[in-house]
Amino acid sequence: MTPAVCVAFTTGAAFKFRQLEAVLSEHLKDNDGEILPHLLMADYCRLVERVPDDEWVRSFLAYLEDNYLGQSEWLTELISVSFVEHLLPDESLCGPVVKLLGKRMREEHRHIFGIE
């Protein structure tokens, strides 16, 4: 069972950040109208990796940081497993995205990939 907070968070992100709407629409089409938060968050990650210099990306990453290690363990897991873990382990390869992560998410990235 998918926690409602994860469904609400991922869909709400597309309304807060209009650049994610096409990703959400495609996700709904591909999944017969069902929201699969972990897959959707990974799709958001791929979009961010393609356009790291777009103005909205900093705001979106700050939004993730604000909700990471917040009030919901479900959201912490969602962001860690389906966003941070999808970034490449070598900072030089994923450059701009990892550098834009907030402190807690950057620490999680280092922890996941064993980066000192």
Biopython code that builds the backbone (N, CA, C, O; Angstrom):
import numpy as np
from Bio.PDB.StructureBuilder import StructureBuilder

atoms = [
    (1, "MET", "N", (0.834, -1.186, 0.000)),
    (1, "MET", "CA", (0.000, 0.000, 0.000)),
    (1, "MET", "C", (0.883, 1.256, 0.000)),
    (1, "MET", "O", (1.838, 1.359, 0.770)),
    (2, "THR", "N", (0.555, 2.172, -0.848)),
    (2, "THR", "CA", (1.307, 3.420, -0.959)),
    (2, "THR", "C", (0.773, 4.434, 0.045)),
    (2, "THR", "O", (-0.424, 4.720, 0.066)),
    (3, "PRO", "N", (1.657, 4.978, 0.875)),
    (3, "PRO", "CA", (1.199, 5.999, 1.823)),
    (3, "PRO", "C", (0.651, 7.225, 1.087)),
    (3, "PRO", "O", (1.255, 7.713, 0.131)),
    (4, "ALA", "N", (-0.480, 7.701, 1.541)),
    (4, "ALA", "CA", (-1.138, 8.851, 0.918)),
    (4, "ALA", "C", (-0.252, 10.087, 0.920)),
    (4, "ALA", "O", (-0.321, 10.894, -0.007)),
    (5, "VAL", "N", (0.583, 10.250, 1.947)),
    (5, "VAL", "CA", (1.450, 11.423, 2.019)),
    (5, "VAL", "C", (2.422, 11.444, 0.834)),
    (5, "VAL", "O", (2.765, 12.519, 0.341)),
    (6, "CYS", "N", (2.861, 10.287, 0.378)),
    (6, "CYS", "CA", (3.787, 10.223, -0.765)),
    (6, "CYS", "C", (3.069, 10.545, -2.070)),
    (6, "CYS", "O", (3.617, 11.226, -2.937)),
    (7, "VAL", "N", (1.856, 10.059, -2.201)),
    (7, "VAL", "CA", (1.051, 10.374, -3.391)),
    (7, "VAL", "C", (0.785, 11.878, -3.430)),
    (7, "VAL", "O", (0.960, 12.522, -4.465)),
    (8, "ALA", "N", (0.362, 12.426, -2.298)),
    (8, "ALA", "CA", (0.060, 13.860, -2.225)),
    (8, "ALA", "C", (1.305, 14.704, -2.491)),
    (8, "ALA", "O", (1.232, 15.715, -3.189)),
    (9, "PHE", "N", (2.430, 14.297, -1.946)),
    (9, "PHE", "CA", (3.661, 15.060, -2.115)),
    (9, "PHE", "C", (4.111, 15.091, -3.573)),
    (9, "PHE", "O", (4.431, 16.155, -4.103)),
    (10, "THR", "N", (4.137, 13.935, -4.214)),
    (10, "THR", "CA", (4.625, 13.886, -5.594)),
    (10, "THR", "C", (3.681, 14.585, -6.566)),
    (10, "THR", "O", (4.131, 15.272, -7.482)),
    (11, "THR", "N", (2.391, 14.418, -6.373)),
    (11, "THR", "CA", (1.455, 15.113, -7.265)),
    (11, "THR", "C", (1.447, 16.611, -6.955)),
    (11, "THR", "O", (1.393, 17.436, -7.866)),
    (12, "GLY", "N", (1.500, 16.953, -5.683)),
    (12, "GLY", "CA", (1.528, 18.361, -5.289)),
    (12, "GLY", "C", (2.744, 19.088, -5.837)),
    (12, "GLY", "O", (2.669, 20.276, -6.152)),
    (13, "ALA", "N", (3.860, 18.389, -5.952)),
    (13, "ALA", "CA", (5.075, 18.998, -6.493)),
    (13, "ALA", "C", (4.851, 19.467, -7.930)),
    (13, "ALA", "O", (5.376, 20.503, -8.337)),
    (14, "ALA", "N", (4.073, 18.704, -8.691)),
    (14, "ALA", "CA", (3.807, 19.073, -10.087)),
    (14, "ALA", "C", (2.911, 20.303, -10.190)),
    (14, "ALA", "O", (2.947, 21.013, -11.195)),
    (15, "PHE", "N", (2.119, 20.557, -9.172)),
    (15, "PHE", "CA", (1.283, 21.758, -9.183)),
    (15, "PHE", "C", (2.063, 22.969, -8.661)),
    (15, "PHE", "O", (1.811, 24.107, -9.057)),
    (16, "LYS", "N", (3.006, 22.699, -7.771)),
    (16, "LYS", "CA", (3.853, 23.771, -7.241)),
    (16, "LYS", "C", (4.920, 24.168, -8.267)),
    (16, "LYS", "O", (5.260, 25.344, -8.390)),
    (17, "PHE", "N", (5.441, 23.186, -8.999)),
    (17, "PHE", "CA", (6.477, 23.406, -10.007)),
    (17, "PHE", "C", (5.921, 22.952, -11.348)),
    (17, "PHE", "O", (5.987, 21.771, -11.690)),
    (18, "ARG", "N", (5.380, 23.886, -12.096)),
    (18, "ARG", "CA", (4.677, 23.593, -13.357)),
    (18, "ARG", "C", (5.543, 22.825, -14.352)),
    (18, "ARG", "O", (5.013, 22.145, -15.230)),
    (19, "GLN", "N", (6.846, 22.921, -14.229)),
    (19, "GLN", "CA", (7.753, 22.224, -15.134)),
    (19, "GLN", "C", (7.643, 20.703, -14.979)),
    (19, "GLN", "O", (8.081, 19.955, -15.853)),
    (20, "LEU", "N", (7.063, 20.254, -13.874)),
    (20, "LEU", "CA", (6.898, 18.821, -13.614)),
    (20, "LEU", "C", (5.568, 18.275, -14.148)),
    (20, "LEU", "O", (5.360, 17.062, -14.153)),
    (21, "GLU", "N", (4.677, 19.148, -14.593)),
    (21, "GLU", "CA", (3.343, 18.710, -15.019)),
    (21, "GLU", "C", (3.388, 17.695, -16.154)),
    (21, "GLU", "O", (2.637, 16.720, -16.132)),
    (22, "ALA", "N", (4.243, 17.898, -17.135)),
    (22, "ALA", "CA", (4.330, 16.959, -18.267)),
    (22, "ALA", "C", (4.818, 15.598, -17.788)),
    (22, "ALA", "O", (4.371, 14.566, -18.288)),
    (23, "VAL", "N", (5.723, 15.590, -16.834)),
    (23, "VAL", "CA", (6.226, 14.330, -16.266)),
    (23, "VAL", "C", (5.084, 13.605, -15.546)),
    (23, "VAL", "O", (4.922, 12.394, -15.694)),
    (24, "LEU", "N", (4.298, 14.349, -14.768)),
    (24, "LEU", "CA", (3.157, 13.764, -14.079)),
    (24, "LEU", "C", (2.141, 13.219, -15.080)),
    (24, "LEU", "O", (1.631, 12.113, -14.903)),
    (25, "SER", "N", (1.849, 13.969, -16.106)),
    (25, "SER", "CA", (0.882, 13.518, -17.118)),
    (25, "SER", "C", (1.340, 12.222, -17.784)),
    (25, "SER", "O", (0.557, 11.289, -17.958)),
    (26, "GLU", "N", (2.596, 12.181, -18.146)),
    (26, "GLU", "CA", (3.154, 10.975, -18.774)),
    (26, "GLU", "C", (3.099, 9.792, -17.809)),
    (26, "GLU", "O", (2.784, 8.670, -18.206)),
    (27, "HIS", "N", (3.405, 10.050, -16.556)),
    (27, "HIS", "CA", (3.365, 9.016, -15.516)),
    (27, "HIS", "C", (1.950, 8.437, -15.387)),
    (27, "HIS", "O", (1.766, 7.221, -15.336)),
    (28, "LEU", "N", (0.972, 9.318, -15.335)),
    (28, "LEU", "CA", (-0.427, 8.865, -15.235)),
    (28, "LEU", "C", (-0.821, 8.033, -16.449)),
    (28, "LEU", "O", (-1.481, 7.003, -16.312)),
    (29, "LYS", "N", (-0.424, 8.472, -17.617)),
    (29, "LYS", "CA", (-0.728, 7.751, -18.854)),
    (29, "LYS", "C", (-0.080, 6.356, -18.837)),
    (29, "LYS", "O", (-0.722, 5.359, -19.166)),
    (30, "ASP", "N", (1.184, 6.308, -18.454)),
    (30, "ASP", "CA", (1.928, 5.046, -18.443)),
    (30, "ASP", "C", (1.456, 4.062, -17.381)),
    (30, "ASP", "O", (1.682, 2.858, -17.506)),
    (31, "ASN", "N", (0.800, 4.569, -16.333)),
    (31, "ASN", "CA", (0.416, 3.718, -15.201)),
    (31, "ASN", "C", (-1.092, 3.650, -14.997)),
    (31, "ASN", "O", (-1.570, 3.479, -13.875)),
    (32, "ASP", "N", (-1.831, 3.786, -16.088)),
    (32, "ASP", "CA", (-3.295, 3.669, -16.061)),
    (32, "ASP", "C", (-3.943, 4.560, -15.006)),
    (32, "ASP", "O", (-4.894, 4.159, -14.334)),
    (33, "GLY", "N", (-3.413, 5.777, -14.870)),
    (33, "GLY", "CA", (-3.998, 6.744, -13.957)),
    (33, "GLY", "C", (-3.560, 6.601, -12.512)),
    (33, "GLY", "O", (-4.005, 7.363, -11.653)),
    (34, "GLU", "N", (-2.710, 5.655, -12.234)),
    (34, "GLU", "CA", (-2.252, 5.429, -10.858)),
    (34, "GLU", "C", (-0.956, 6.190, -10.596)),
    (34, "GLU", "O", (-0.085, 6.274, -11.462)),
    (35, "ILE", "N", (-0.843, 6.738, -9.404)),
    (35, "ILE", "CA", (0.385, 7.413, -8.989)),
    (35, "ILE", "C", (1.256, 6.408, -8.246)),
    (35, "ILE", "O", (0.844, 5.830, -7.240)),
    (36, "LEU", "N", (2.441, 6.215, -8.751)),
    (36, "LEU", "CA", (3.447, 5.376, -8.102)),
    (36, "LEU", "C", (4.566, 6.322, -7.667)),
    (36, "LEU", "O", (5.472, 6.613, -8.449)),
    (37, "PRO", "N", (4.505, 6.805, -6.417)),
    (37, "PRO", "CA", (5.379, 7.895, -5.973)),
    (37, "PRO", "C", (6.872, 7.667, -6.203)),
    (37, "PRO", "O", (7.579, 8.594, -6.599)),
    (38, "HIS", "N", (7.358, 6.465, -5.965)),
    (38, "HIS", "CA", (8.791, 6.227, -6.131)),
    (38, "HIS", "C", (9.201, 6.333, -7.597)),
    (38, "HIS", "O", (10.259, 6.882, -7.906)),
    (39, "LEU", "N", (8.388, 5.823, -8.484)),
    (39, "LEU", "CA", (8.688, 5.946, -9.916)),
    (39, "LEU", "C", (8.582, 7.398, -10.375)),
    (39, "LEU", "O", (9.404, 7.874, -11.157)),
    (40, "LEU", "N", (7.565, 8.092, -9.882)),
    (40, "LEU", "CA", (7.365, 9.489, -10.259)),
    (40, "LEU", "C", (8.518, 10.351, -9.754)),
    (40, "LEU", "O", (8.995, 11.226, -10.476)),
    (41, "MET", "N", (8.962, 10.118, -8.541)),
    (41, "MET", "CA", (10.085, 10.891, -7.992)),
    (41, "MET", "C", (11.354, 10.628, -8.806)),
    (41, "MET", "O", (12.135, 11.549, -9.043)),
    (42, "ALA", "N", (11.564, 9.395, -9.231)),
    (42, "ALA", "CA", (12.723, 9.083, -10.070)),
    (42, "ALA", "C", (12.617, 9.804, -11.417)),
    (42, "ALA", "O", (13.624, 10.255, -11.963)),
    (43, "ASP", "N", (11.400, 9.911, -11.950)),
    (43, "ASP", "CA", (11.191, 10.667, -13.193)),
    (43, "ASP", "C", (11.523, 12.144, -12.989)),
    (43, "ASP", "O", (12.120, 12.779, -13.858)),
    (44, "TYR", "N", (11.130, 12.683, -11.835)),
    (44, "TYR", "CA", (11.458, 14.075, -11.526)),
    (44, "TYR", "C", (12.985, 14.245, -11.477)),
    (44, "TYR", "O", (13.524, 15.235, -11.972)),
    (45, "CYS", "N", (13.657, 13.284, -10.885)),
    (45, "CYS", "CA", (15.115, 13.331, -10.786)),
    (45, "CYS", "C", (15.748, 13.372, -12.177)),
    (45, "CYS", "O", (16.656, 14.165, -12.425)),
    (46, "ARG", "N", (15.274, 12.526, -13.071)),
    (46, "ARG", "CA", (15.817, 12.508, -14.434)),
    (46, "ARG", "C", (15.612, 13.853, -15.134)),
    (46, "ARG", "O", (16.493, 14.315, -15.859)),
    (47, "LEU", "N", (14.464, 14.476, -14.922)),
    (47, "LEU", "CA", (14.218, 15.784, -15.515)),
    (47, "LEU", "C", (15.200, 16.812, -14.952)),
    (47, "LEU", "O", (15.800, 17.578, -15.706)),
    (48, "VAL", "N", (15.362, 16.826, -13.650)),
    (48, "VAL", "CA", (16.280, 17.770, -13.005)),
    (48, "VAL", "C", (17.699, 17.569, -13.538)),
    (48, "VAL", "O", (18.417, 18.542, -13.769)),
    (49, "GLU", "N", (18.102, 16.325, -13.732)),
    (49, "GLU", "CA", (19.443, 16.063, -14.262)),
    (49, "GLU", "C", (19.615, 16.598, -15.684)),
    (49, "GLU", "O", (20.715, 16.982, -16.081)),
    (50, "ARG", "N", (18.518, 16.621, -16.449)),
    (50, "ARG", "CA", (18.588, 17.133, -17.834)),
    (50, "ARG", "C", (18.649, 18.657, -17.895)),
    (50, "ARG", "O", (19.213, 19.218, -18.834)),
    (51, "VAL", "N", (18.071, 19.333, -16.895)),
    (51, "VAL", "CA", (17.978, 20.803, -16.936)),
    (51, "VAL", "C", (18.464, 21.443, -15.631)),
    (51, "VAL", "O", (17.758, 22.276, -15.063)),
    (52, "PRO", "N", (19.656, 21.071, -15.143)),
    (52, "PRO", "CA", (20.081, 21.554, -13.816)),
    (52, "PRO", "C", (20.237, 23.066, -13.704)),
    (52, "PRO", "O", (20.223, 23.615, -12.603)),
    (53, "ASP", "N", (20.383, 23.727, -14.827)),
    (53, "ASP", "CA", (20.589, 25.173, -14.786)),
    (53, "ASP", "C", (19.296, 25.982, -14.871)),
    (53, "ASP", "O", (19.321, 27.207, -14.750)),
    (54, "ASP", "N", (18.173, 25.304, -15.077)),
    (54, "ASP", "CA", (16.895, 26.014, -15.116)),
    (54, "ASP", "C", (16.607, 26.648, -13.747)),
    (54, "ASP", "O", (16.908, 26.070, -12.702)),
    (55, "GLU", "N", (16.028, 27.827, -13.781)),
    (55, "GLU", "CA", (15.781, 28.581, -12.546)),
    (55, "GLU", "C", (14.966, 27.823, -11.508)),
    (55, "GLU", "O", (15.259, 27.904, -10.315)),
    (56, "TRP", "N", (13.956, 27.095, -11.940)),
    (56, "TRP", "CA", (13.055, 26.413, -11.015)),
    (56, "TRP", "C", (13.731, 25.280, -10.259)),
    (56, "TRP", "O", (13.251, 24.892, -9.194)),
    (57, "VAL", "N", (14.830, 24.735, -10.773)),
    (57, "VAL", "CA", (15.480, 23.568, -10.168)),
    (57, "VAL", "C", (15.950, 23.875, -8.746)),
    (57, "VAL", "O", (15.768, 23.054, -7.846)),
    (58, "ARG", "N", (16.542, 25.028, -8.538)),
    (58, "ARG", "CA", (16.996, 25.386, -7.179)),
    (58, "ARG", "C", (15.824, 25.399, -6.197)),
    (58, "ARG", "O", (15.944, 24.908, -5.075)),
    (59, "SER", "N", (14.711, 25.955, -6.617)),
    (59, "SER", "CA", (13.525, 26.009, -5.750)),
    (59, "SER", "C", (12.990, 24.608, -5.481)),
    (59, "SER", "O", (12.597, 24.292, -4.357)),
    (60, "PHE", "N", (12.975, 23.776, -6.508)),
    (60, "PHE", "CA", (12.490, 22.406, -6.335)),
    (60, "PHE", "C", (13.391, 21.635, -5.379)),
    (60, "PHE", "O", (12.895, 20.921, -4.508)),
    (61, "LEU", "N", (14.697, 21.765, -5.525)),
    (61, "LEU", "CA", (15.623, 21.069, -4.629)),
    (61, "LEU", "C", (15.507, 21.596, -3.200)),
    (61, "LEU", "O", (15.639, 20.828, -2.247)),
    (62, "ALA", "N", (15.265, 22.876, -3.043)),
    (62, "ALA", "CA", (15.042, 23.438, -1.705)),
    (62, "ALA", "C", (13.753, 22.876, -1.104)),
    (62, "ALA", "O", (13.686, 22.600, 0.094)),
    (63, "TYR", "N", (12.741, 22.713, -1.940)),
    (63, "TYR", "CA", (11.471, 22.110, -1.511)),
    (63, "TYR", "C", (11.703, 20.677, -1.028)),
    (63, "TYR", "O", (11.166, 20.273, 0.003)),
    (64, "LEU", "N", (12.502, 19.913, -1.774)),
    (64, "LEU", "CA", (12.823, 18.548, -1.339)),
    (64, "LEU", "C", (13.588, 18.582, -0.021)),
    (64, "LEU", "O", (13.293, 17.811, 0.892)),
    (65, "GLU", "N", (14.569, 19.471, 0.077)),
    (65, "GLU", "CA", (15.367, 19.577, 1.302)),
    (65, "GLU", "C", (14.485, 19.911, 2.499)),
    (65, "GLU", "O", (14.671, 19.352, 3.580)),
    (66, "ASP", "N", (13.535, 20.808, 2.318)),
    (66, "ASP", "CA", (12.631, 21.194, 3.403)),
    (66, "ASP", "C", (11.793, 20.016, 3.895)),
    (66, "ASP", "O", (11.411, 19.958, 5.063)),
    (67, "ASN", "N", (11.516, 19.088, 2.995)),
    (67, "ASN", "CA", (10.682, 17.944, 3.358)),
    (67, "ASN", "C", (11.485, 16.695, 3.703)),
    (67, "ASN", "O", (10.929, 15.693, 4.154)),
    (68, "TYR", "N", (12.795, 16.765, 3.489)),
    (68, "TYR", "CA", (13.670, 15.647, 3.815)),
    (68, "TYR", "C", (13.972, 15.686, 5.308)),
    (68, "TYR", "O", (14.299, 16.742, 5.850)),
    (69, "LEU", "N", (13.868, 14.568, 5.956)),
    (69, "LEU", "CA", (14.069, 14.465, 7.400)),
    (69, "LEU", "C", (13.107, 15.360, 8.169)),
    (69, "LEU", "O", (13.414, 15.831, 9.264)),
    (70, "GLY", "N", (11.943, 15.584, 7.577)),
    (70, "GLY", "CA", (10.930, 16.422, 8.210)),
    (70, "GLY", "C", (10.019, 15.585, 9.091)),
    (70, "GLY", "O", (10.475, 14.724, 9.843)),
    (71, "GLN", "N", (8.749, 15.848, 8.988)),
    (71, "GLN", "CA", (7.776, 15.212, 9.863)),
    (71, "GLN", "C", (7.372, 13.814, 9.415)),
    (71, "GLN", "O", (6.786, 13.061, 10.192)),
    (72, "SER", "N", (7.680, 13.458, 8.164)),
    (72, "SER", "CA", (7.230, 12.174, 7.656)),
    (72, "SER", "C", (8.392, 11.265, 7.273)),
    (72, "SER", "O", (9.194, 11.601, 6.402)),
    (73, "GLU", "N", (8.473, 10.124, 7.923)),
    (73, "GLU", "CA", (9.487, 9.135, 7.568)),
    (73, "GLU", "C", (9.260, 8.623, 6.149)),
    (73, "GLU", "O", (10.208, 8.264, 5.449)),
    (74, "TRP", "N", (7.993, 8.594, 5.731)),
    (74, "TRP", "CA", (7.667, 8.142, 4.378)),
    (74, "TRP", "C", (8.283, 9.078, 3.339)),
    (74, "TRP", "O", (8.828, 8.619, 2.336)),
    (75, "LEU", "N", (8.197, 10.382, 3.576)),
    (75, "LEU", "CA", (8.772, 11.346, 2.641)),
    (75, "LEU", "C", (10.291, 11.292, 2.651)),
    (75, "LEU", "O", (10.923, 11.414, 1.602)),
    (76, "THR", "N", (10.877, 11.113, 3.822)),
    (76, "THR", "CA", (12.326, 10.980, 3.910)),
    (76, "THR", "C", (12.790, 9.805, 3.060)),
    (76, "THR", "O", (13.751, 9.923, 2.299)),
    (77, "GLU", "N", (12.113, 8.681, 3.190)),
    (77, "GLU", "CA", (12.472, 7.496, 2.410)),
    (77, "GLU", "C", (12.259, 7.733, 0.918)),
    (77, "GLU", "O", (13.106, 7.372, 0.102)),
    (78, "LEU", "N", (11.139, 8.333, 0.566)),
    (78, "LEU", "CA", (10.837, 8.623, -0.837)),
    (78, "LEU", "C", (11.929, 9.482, -1.473)),
    (78, "LEU", "O", (12.421, 9.165, -2.556)),
    (79, "ILE", "N", (12.301, 10.554, -0.807)),
    (79, "ILE", "CA", (13.300, 11.471, -1.349)),
    (79, "ILE", "C", (14.673, 10.808, -1.401)),
    (79, "ILE", "O", (15.410, 10.980, -2.372)),
    (80, "SER", "N", (15.017, 10.056, -0.368)),
    (80, "SER", "CA", (16.315, 9.393, -0.334)),
    (80, "SER", "C", (16.430, 8.315, -1.399)),
    (80, "SER", "O", (17.365, 8.320, -2.200)),
    (81, "VAL", "N", (15.478, 7.392, -1.405)),
    (81, "VAL", "CA", (15.544, 6.221, -2.283)),
    (81, "VAL", "C", (15.271, 6.565, -3.742)),
    (81, "VAL", "O", (15.904, 6.003, -4.635)),
    (82, "SER", "N", (14.352, 7.466, -3.992)),
    (82, "SER", "CA", (13.920, 7.691, -5.367)),
    (82, "SER", "C", (14.396, 9.004, -5.987)),
    (82, "SER", "O", (14.098, 9.284, -7.147)),
    (83, "PHE", "N", (15.124, 9.795, -5.232)),
    (83, "PHE", "CA", (15.730, 10.982, -5.821)),
    (83, "PHE", "C", (17.241, 10.955, -5.586)),
    (83, "PHE", "O", (18.015, 10.854, -6.538)),
    (84, "VAL", "N", (17.655, 11.043, -4.350)),
    (84, "VAL", "CA", (19.083, 11.120, -4.044)),
    (84, "VAL", "C", (19.826, 9.898, -4.575)),
    (84, "VAL", "O", (20.900, 10.032, -5.160)),
    (85, "GLU", "N", (19.263, 8.711, -4.377)),
    (85, "GLU", "CA", (19.919, 7.484, -4.818)),
    (85, "GLU", "C", (19.989, 7.363, -6.338)),
    (85, "GLU", "O", (20.802, 6.601, -6.862)),
    (86, "HIS", "N", (19.152, 8.100, -7.042)),
    (86, "HIS", "CA", (19.165, 8.060, -8.503)),
    (86, "HIS", "C", (20.221, 8.985, -9.106)),
    (86, "HIS", "O", (20.507, 8.907, -10.301)),
    (87, "LEU", "N", (20.797, 9.852, -8.287)),
    (87, "LEU", "CA", (21.886, 10.703, -8.776)),
    (87, "LEU", "C", (23.144, 9.859, -8.891)),
    (87, "LEU", "O", (23.328, 8.907, -8.133)),
    (88, "LEU", "N", (23.989, 10.196, -9.816)),
    (88, "LEU", "CA", (25.210, 9.436, -10.009)),
    (88, "LEU", "C", (26.110, 9.531, -8.786)),
    (88, "LEU", "O", (26.143, 10.570, -8.127)),
    (89, "PRO", "N", (26.845, 8.458, -8.469)),
    (89, "PRO", "CA", (27.690, 8.470, -7.271)),
    (89, "PRO", "C", (28.891, 9.389, -7.372)),
    (89, "PRO", "O", (29.374, 9.872, -6.347)),
    (90, "ASP", "N", (29.384, 9.644, -8.560)),
    (90, "ASP", "CA", (30.567, 10.479, -8.731)),
    (90, "ASP", "C", (30.146, 11.925, -8.961)),
    (90, "ASP", "O", (29.540, 12.247, -9.983)),
    (91, "GLU", "N", (30.466, 12.789, -8.013)),
    (91, "GLU", "CA", (30.057, 14.190, -8.111)),
    (91, "GLU", "C", (30.516, 14.848, -9.404)),
    (91, "GLU", "O", (29.823, 15.715, -9.936)),
    (92, "SER", "N", (31.666, 14.450, -9.911)),
    (92, "SER", "CA", (32.156, 15.092, -11.124)),
    (92, "SER", "C", (31.285, 14.757, -12.332)),
    (92, "SER", "O", (31.238, 15.527, -13.291)),
    (93, "LEU", "N", (30.596, 13.618, -12.297)),
    (93, "LEU", "CA", (29.729, 13.233, -13.397)),
    (93, "LEU", "C", (28.358, 13.893, -13.313)),
    (93, "LEU", "O", (27.766, 14.218, -14.342)),
    (94, "CYS", "N", (27.851, 14.093, -12.110)),
    (94, "CYS", "CA", (26.513, 14.670, -11.974)),
    (94, "CYS", "C", (26.584, 16.127, -11.564)),
    (94, "CYS", "O", (25.563, 16.795, -11.403)),
    (95, "GLY", "N", (27.790, 16.604, -11.400)),
    (95, "GLY", "CA", (28.115, 17.976, -11.074)),
    (95, "GLY", "C", (27.044, 18.865, -10.511)),
    (95, "GLY", "O", (26.849, 18.921, -9.297)),
    (96, "PRO", "N", (26.339, 19.570, -11.389)),
    (96, "PRO", "CA", (25.488, 20.647, -10.912)),
    (96, "PRO", "C", (24.362, 20.213, -9.978)),
    (96, "PRO", "O", (24.013, 20.963, -9.067)),
    (97, "VAL", "N", (23.795, 19.053, -10.169)),
    (97, "VAL", "CA", (22.659, 18.656, -9.331)),
    (97, "VAL", "C", (23.103, 18.401, -7.898)),
    (97, "VAL", "O", (22.498, 18.925, -6.963)),
    (98, "VAL", "N", (24.141, 17.612, -7.714)),
    (98, "VAL", "CA", (24.610, 17.309, -6.359)),
    (98, "VAL", "C", (25.061, 18.582, -5.655)),
    (98, "VAL", "O", (24.829, 18.750, -4.458)),
    (99, "LYS", "N", (25.697, 19.466, -6.388)),
    (99, "LYS", "CA", (26.163, 20.718, -5.787)),
    (99, "LYS", "C", (25.014, 21.613, -5.347)),
    (99, "LYS", "O", (25.183, 22.454, -4.464)),
    (100, "LEU", "N", (23.849, 21.436, -5.958)),
    (100, "LEU", "CA", (22.682, 22.242, -5.604)),
    (100, "LEU", "C", (21.857, 21.655, -4.463)),
    (100, "LEU", "O", (20.973, 22.321, -3.926)),
    (101, "LEU", "N", (22.146, 20.404, -4.092)),
    (101, "LEU", "CA", (21.387, 19.772, -3.010)),
    (101, "LEU", "C", (21.602, 20.527, -1.705)),
    (101, "LEU", "O", (22.659, 21.112, -1.468)),
    (102, "GLY", "N", (20.578, 20.500, -0.870)),
    (102, "GLY", "CA", (20.705, 21.070, 0.464)),
    (102, "GLY", "C", (21.638, 20.213, 1.302)),
    (102, "GLY", "O", (21.994, 19.101, 0.911)),
    (103, "LYS", "N", (22.026, 20.730, 2.439)),
    (103, "LYS", "CA", (23.020, 20.077, 3.295)),
    (103, "LYS", "C", (22.636, 18.637, 3.653)),
    (103, "LYS", "O", (23.459, 17.730, 3.527)),
    (104, "ARG", "N", (21.412, 18.426, 4.092)),
    (104, "ARG", "CA", (21.012, 17.083, 4.539)),
    (104, "ARG", "C", (20.947, 16.098, 3.387)),
    (104, "ARG", "O", (21.344, 14.943, 3.541)),
    (105, "MET", "N", (20.456, 16.531, 2.238)),
    (105, "MET", "CA", (20.383, 15.634, 1.086)),
    (105, "MET", "C", (21.785, 15.352, 0.530)),
    (105, "MET", "O", (22.053, 14.241, 0.073)),
    (106, "ARG", "N", (22.668, 16.334, 0.563)),
    (106, "ARG", "CA", (24.045, 16.136, 0.107)),
    (106, "ARG", "C", (24.758, 15.142, 1.026)),
    (106, "ARG", "O", (25.519, 14.293, 0.561)),
    (107, "GLU", "N", (24.509, 15.255, 2.326)),
    (107, "GLU", "CA", (25.085, 14.295, 3.278)),
    (107, "GLU", "C", (24.556, 12.889, 3.005)),
    (107, "GLU", "O", (25.309, 11.917, 3.072)),
    (108, "GLU", "N", (23.272, 12.780, 2.698)),
    (108, "GLU", "CA", (22.679, 11.479, 2.365)),
    (108, "GLU", "C", (23.327, 10.909, 1.099)),
    (108, "GLU", "O", (23.610, 9.713, 1.031)),
    (109, "HIS", "N", (23.559, 11.755, 0.106)),
    (109, "HIS", "CA", (24.212, 11.324, -1.136)),
    (109, "HIS", "C", (25.601, 10.768, -0.825)),
    (109, "HIS", "O", (25.976, 9.700, -1.311)),
    (110, "ARG", "N", (26.344, 11.490, -0.024)),
    (110, "ARG", "CA", (27.695, 11.023, 0.358)),
    (110, "ARG", "C", (27.616, 9.705, 1.110)),
    (110, "ARG", "O", (28.422, 8.804, 0.875)),
    (111, "HIS", "N", (26.662, 9.590, 2.001)),
    (111, "HIS", "CA", (26.490, 8.361, 2.777)),
    (111, "HIS", "C", (26.139, 7.175, 1.875)),
    (111, "HIS", "O", (26.731, 6.102, 2.000)),
    (112, "ILE", "N", (25.188, 7.364, 0.976)),
    (112, "ILE", "CA", (24.744, 6.290, 0.085)),
    (112, "ILE", "C", (25.893, 5.774, -0.768)),
    (112, "ILE", "O", (26.050, 4.566, -0.945)),
    (113, "PHE", "N", (26.692, 6.688, -1.294)),
    (113, "PHE", "CA", (27.740, 6.301, -2.237)),
    (113, "PHE", "C", (29.142, 6.218, -1.614)),
    (113, "PHE", "O", (30.125, 5.980, -2.317)),
    (114, "GLY", "N", (29.225, 6.415, -0.292)),
    (114, "GLY", "CA", (30.510, 6.290, 0.384)),
    (114, "GLY", "C", (31.526, 7.339, -0.026)),
    (114, "GLY", "O", (32.724, 7.064, -0.094)),
    (115, "ILE", "N", (31.041, 8.543, -0.299)),
    (115, "ILE", "CA", (31.930, 9.634, -0.708)),
    (115, "ILE", "C", (32.383, 10.377, 0.537)),
    (115, "ILE", "O", (31.566, 10.761, 1.373)),
    (116, "GLU", "N", (33.656, 10.573, 0.652)),
    (116, "GLU", "CA", (34.216, 11.279, 1.817)),
    (116, "GLU", "C", (34.132, 12.762, 1.645)),
    (116, "GLU", "O", (34.556, 13.511, 2.526)),
]
sb = StructureBuilder()
sb.init_structure("model")
sb.init_model(0)
sb.init_chain("A")
sb.init_seg("    ")
for serial, (resi, resn, name, xyz) in enumerate(atoms, 1):
    if name == "N":
        sb.init_residue(resn, " ", resi, " ")
    sb.init_atom(name, np.array(xyz, "f"), 0.0, 1.0, " ", f" {name:<3s}", serial, name[0])
structure = sb.get_structure()
